[in-house]
Amino acid sequence: MIKGSIVAIVTPMTPAGEVDFDALAALVEWHVAEGTDAIVAVGTTGESATLSVDEHIAVVRKVVEVVAKRVPVLAGTGANSTAEAIELTRLAKDAGADAALIVTPYYNKPPQEGLYRHFKAIAEAVAMPIVMYNVPGRTGCDMLPATVARLAQLPNIVGIKEAKGELSRVRELLALGLPKDFALYTGDDATARESMLLGFHGDISVTANVAPKLMHEMCVAAIAGDAATAGMIDSRLTLLHKNLFLDPNPIPAKWALEAMGRIRGGIRLPLVPMNPDHVNLVRDSLRAAGAL
């Protein structure tokens, strides 16, 4: 089981909007050096919605190549079409990903039985570990704990990223009596510390993009039940947890990484550069975390 700080890494782009593979490689090396415990390539934060299939798999392949087995690599392979999700998952496995992170289908709002059959079909079609991803604020679809419990019985469905952002949902999942090797990850940085102190195994994080070392150290402390240390570290990250979402993710994270000199300012429509009114707030957040 993967534990700790799992960065949902941005996909660096040139000002013209082309994928910047050199910057991506440098980011991956930085994360490994800073202690990031695993990397998600081409998740929501990686702008998966606007990458072509060829670009999507090329990014996964590049991350796998640069990581060189030093940390696990998860590939985002979700889609609102089950057949498309199966194909992306197959391609990610062929590219060398260690696991797939698969978001619930978006826009078409499947019922719980549809969610169950969707993930079951993918799990049966592709023999690789699958981490489900629930983020109703983006998808318009909420996978309920009872459905998670059903899917957790399938052998290669190994975990869930729960990003509803409510500790009540964290407690519901912990109370299900899921298999001991079923991983529970939060996808909400603002409640990550509390989630791990309650019993979650890690955080698939946006904040880790700009403060990887602190996020790793906070996760280690929280998973170990060291509330005092986790709280002390998290206090330096609180503004980032909030202000990296002043504009839709990953707009502020990409601005921050550009300000840190780690990427160029490319982002794809319909996303646009960060609102100028938010610049000082995000800059102050970086300084509070020691990232600037």
N, C-alpha and C positions, 0 to 999 in steps of 0.2 A: 504494500500500500504506500502511495506517495503521501507524504505529510509535509506541512510547512507552508512557505510562501511560494505560490505558483503564479508567475507573472503572465497576465494576458497581454502579450507584447504587441506594441504598435507595429504597423508595417510602414517603415520609412519610405518616403517618396521624394522625388525631385520636385522643384517648383512647377514643372510641366505635368506632374501627376504620374510619372513612371515609377515603378518600384525601384528603390535604391538598395540593391543587394549588398553593396559594400557597407553602407550604414547599418543594414540589418545584421551583417556578420559582426560588426564592431559592437553593436548592442548586445548580441548574444554573448560575446566574450566578456563584456562588462558584467552581465548578469551572473555568469558562472563564477567570475572572480569575486563578486560581492556576496555570494552565498545563496542566491536564488535557488530554490529547491527543485523546481521544474518550470518548463516554459510551455505556454499555450500559443501555438502559431495560428494565425488567421481565425481568431475568435471575433466577437463583435468589435473589440478594441483594435483588432487588426484590419478593420474595414472589409471584412469578408463579403459584405453585401455588394460591394462595387468592384471586386476583383473578378476577372474571368476565371474559368476553371483552370486554364493553363497557368495563369499567374498564381492562383490559389495553391496549386500543387508545387509550383516552383518555389514559393515561399516556404512551404513545409519542407521540401527537399533541402533548401539552403540551411534552415535552422537545424535539421537533423545532421547535415554535413558538418556544420561548425561546432555543434554540441559534441559530436564524436563520442557519444555514450556517457558523457560526464554527468548529465542529469537527464531525467525523462523528458520526452517531448510529446505533448498532446496536440492533436490537430483538430481545429474546428471543422466539422463536416455536416453541420445541420442544414436543413432545407425544409420548406413547407410542402415539398413533394417527397414522399417516402422513397420513390425510385431514385430521385436525385440524391437524396441523403445516402442511400446505399452505394451509389456510384462514387460519390465523393469519399466515402469511408474506405471503399476498396482502393481508390487511388492514393489516399493518405497512407494506408497500410503498405502499399507497394513503394511509397516514397520513404518508408522507414520509420514512420511515427510509432511511438510506443503504445499510444491509446488515442481514442477519438473522444472529443467533447462535442456532444450533439444537443443543440438547443431544441426545445419543443417547437413544432411547426407554428409559424407566425401567420397572421392575417386571416387564415381560413378557420380558426377557432374550433379545432376538433374537440369532441366530447372526451371524457375520461377513457371510454373504451377505445376510441380512435387513437388516443395517446398510447395506450397499452399496446395496441396492434402495430402502431408505427415503430415503436422501439423494439418490439419483439421481432418484427420483420427484419430490421437492420441487424439485430444481434444474431439472428439465424443465418443471415446472408453473408456476414463478414466475421471471420474468426479473429477478432481482436478485442481488447478491453474497451468498454464503452462507459464513459461518464456522461450521464444525462445532465441537462442544463435547464433550469426553470427560472425564467425572468419575465413574469407576467407584465411588468411595466413596459416592456418593449414588444412582446409578442401578442398581447391581448389574450393569452392562454395561460391558465394556472394549473399545473399538474399537482393534484392533491396528494397528501401523504398516503392515503389508501392505495393509490395507483403506484406510487413509489414502492410501497411494500410488495405489491404484486410483481413488479418488474425486478426487484432486488433478488427474486428467486431464480432468475435466469442466469446461467453460469458466467457469461462474459459481460453482463451489466454489473460494473464493479463500484459505481458510486454516483453521486449527484452533486452538482453545483446548484445550490439554492440561493437565488438572488432576489427573493421577494423583499428582503430588507426588514423583516419583522422577527423579533426574538420569539414571539409566540409560535411561529412556524418552525423555528429551530427546535424548540421544546417538543413540538408535535412529532417531528422526525426522530428525535432522540428517544421518544417514548414508544416508538413502533416495535422495538425488539428486532431490529434488522440484523442480518448476519454480521458476525464480528469483523469480517474482512470487507464489509461494504463501507466505502469511504464517503464521509459527509464533508463537503466543502461549502463554505460561504462564498457568495459572489458579491457581497456588500461590505466594502471596506469600513464603513462607519460603525457597523455592528460586529466586525470580524473578531475583535478581541473578546467580546462577551460570548460570541458563538463558540470560540475555541475553549474558553474557560468552562463552558457548559459541557463540552465533549466533542465538538467538531474537530476534524483532523487537519484542516488547513484553510487557506484563503486563496481563491483564484482572483487576483488583485489587479486593479488599475493603478493604485498608489505605488505598487512595486515597480512600475515603469520608471519612476523618478527617484525613489528612495529604496532601492533593493536591499541594501544592507540592514537598514532599520526595520523594514518589513520582515526580513528573515529572522532577525533577533526577537522582534515582538512575537512572531508566530511560535518560535521555539519556547519562549517563556510561557505563553498562554497555553500551549498544548501540554506543557509540563505542570500546569496548574499554579504557576508563580504569578499570582495576580498583581503583586506589587511591582515586579519588574516589567511585566507586560503593560501595566498602566502607565508607568513612568515613560517607557519608550513610546507608547501610543499617544501620549500627550503632545509629543513633538510632531506627530503625524495628523492630528485632528483637523487642522486647517486644510491639509491636502485632501483628506477624505471628503471634505465638504466642497472645496473650491475646484477640484478637478472635475466637478459635475455642474459648474455654473453654466457652461454650454454643453450641448450633447457630447457624450464620450464618442471618440477620443480627441475632440477639438482641443480642450485645455491640456491634456497630456502631451499632445504633439507640440503645442506652443511651448510647454515647459521644457521638453527635451530639446527643442530648438534653442531656447534661452540658455540651456546648459551646454550648448555646443555639441550635442550628440547626434542630431539629425538636421536636415534641411526642412523647410517649411511647407512641403508638399502635402496636400490633402485633396480628396476627390469630391466633386459635386455628387449629391446635393449638400454635403458638408462644406463649410466655408471657414475661413480663419476666425480666430476667437474675437468676440466682441471686445473692442478697445476698453470698454468700461470695466472689464474683468481683469485687465492686465496686472494692475497693482495688487489685486487680491491674490492672484495666483503666484505672482512674484514673492509676496510676503509669505505665502504658504511654503514656498521652496526655501526661503531663508530660515523659517522656523524649524524646518527639518534638516538644515545644514546642507541642502542640495545646491545652494547658490552662495 
